[in-house]
């Protein structure tokens, strides 16, 4: 399970987290435990949080093998419950918190999860099995205007109106329940030249559906103030985002708290993956890291 998810910007995260031996850190999206393992190997203690039970199984196996003598705990839950999950484990303040937003490699590569437009599977996209609404529910339940708004705002899809219309037309023949069905509709709706662009034409729509199903932007807004409450003085807040909407929330949050003299922004410019990392892990290409320190 070591390759459950390839951690992005790993060296940059460890450098900016400024890991101190014996201090507690929260990996708010632990995934397969890649970032958590690196923190532990630098002497830190870790609480790893994830809402996906499969991720915690992978993280537990990885950390048990790689860091048998280190101090770590895992917690099942969404990071919008950050304070509650930490305090239930007796941790009231920490030296650093990392959010690695988006979807994991494992989730993308499991057809049954429905995250990938490259694999046939059900239109699910739930990161937690406890969530009730799936991507299929949205695709089949929203009207044309709502679909257009969803793809435009959360996916920044310039052909959102055409795609929404095509979906509603296709629904007249039956429910859209698989990833391949949706991909075919999107390909039909997009102009020919888009099909040969550098990213797959379904990328933005699938991203928008995933964000909506998991309420990712609202959860981030809820979690960030909790992170400040948990951080001790000079504690570091790191957020890796892959979507402009996420990054805008983080950027504005850090700026507002810097004005209020709660945080100091460490990196005025975005930290991005090196060309070598992108070559080795193409999924890292859109990653951007922001770092702030509690005053």
Secondary structure by P-SEA (a helix, b strand, c coil): ccccccccaaaaaaaaacccccbbbbccccccaaaaaaaaaabbbbbbbbccaaaaaaaaaaaaaaccccccccccccccaaaaaaaaaccccccbbbbbccccccccccccccccccccccccccccccccccaaaaaacccaaaaaaaaaacccccaaaaaaaaaaaaacccccccaaaaaaaaaaaccccccccccccaaaaaaaaaaaaaaaaaaaaacaaaaaaaccccbbbbbbbccaaaaaaaaaaaaaaaaaccccccccbbbbbcaaaaaaccccccbbbbbbbcc
